[in-house]
Amino acid sequence: MKDIRTIYLLTGNMGKFKEIDRWLQPLGMEVKLLKRNFIETQADHLEEVILKGMDIINKEGDINEPFVKDDSGLFIDALGGFPGVYSSYVHRTIGNRGILDLMGDRNDRGAAFRTVMGLYLPGKGVSLFRGECRGMISYEERGKQGFGYDPIFIPEGRSMTFAEMSVEEKNAMSHRIKAIRGLVEYLSRG
Amino acid sequence: MKDIRTIYLLTGNMGKFKEIDRWLQPLGMEVKLLKRNFIETQADHLEEVILKGMDIINKEGDINEPFVKDDSGLFIDALGGFPGVYSSYVHRTIGNRGILDLMGDRNDRGAAFRTVMGLYLPGKGVSLFRGECRGMISYEERGKQGFGYDPIFIPEGRSMTFAEMSVEEKNAMSHRIKAIRGLVEYLSRG
């Protein structure tokens, strides 16, 4: 993809912007913010949210540059994938306390943080890149780092929650960074 | 609205179709099913879901007939409005059992079933009609009638859940029928 010089990112989150920028700069690509409304549809899977939202933008039809949009969520096995694509709404309403109430003292506490990242290339359509971090839901909130569900998520092979780790430790197993790696690998080809 | 002869309904639910048909027939209007994808967006309010979805259809631009689309949800006061616009997803994943777990033994059990119904008139835009039924969340599931959250919702002034009532009793206070009445009144004018 040596012909790509600029990639637009649909986000209002400067942390996300800087993170992707750091990964794409070594490829000689510049990341710019695209201030545009991305319609997030109701769906069971992150893939649908990204594909349908990109489809809507594509039909409106005036983007001629490559752009990237991602979405993430926490999927809890015993709750049928809840809160899934609605993770941010659920966190805003019932919060970590609500998730712990729903889990009660059940033993089956497996869960996964997932990110799906879509890359739209004009004339080529959409490619998806996925990242997952498996783990379990803790029995109580622990730690002050991070945000969202970090205080109740213990990644596989560890005993600390994400909120008890440093940013560097967490990033080393981050679902989001796994998805970015997939994107970078794809863009490095050819 | 004497010039309107046909109204299209966006639904796959034949029960909803028959219900609206029964109300609009006396106005000399025929209801037809519109088999078309309606994109439900993520939003905090039912109004947004209807308005944004209709806006998307409008931009695609090939509907020249009046059409109706509605959405409903259960909004629980103590849970910040959860499950709200995601009521059907939440019911599919954590179910009534999950809602009761979240409520625990708290006293503040106020809730409302809400319907928002949008009417799109070509050249005139969208009108919204609302219906609400206030009530409370029960302490356990009761009754076999109805569907969804009916076994855990006790309408105001009653002691039975919706699922313990006959269809006629429930319809007499139904949020959905209140919204339909608003639509019928609007269409009866002029």
Interface residues (C-beta under 8 A of the other chain):
Chain A: I39 E40 T41 Q42 D44 V49 K52 I56 K59 E60 L79 G80 G81 F82 G84 V85 Y86 Y89 V90 R92 T93 I94 G98 D101 L102 G104
Chain B: I39 E40 T41 Q42 D44 V49 K52 I56 K59 E60 L79 G80 G81 F82 G84 V85 Y86 Y89 V90 R92 T93 I94 G98 D101 L102 G104
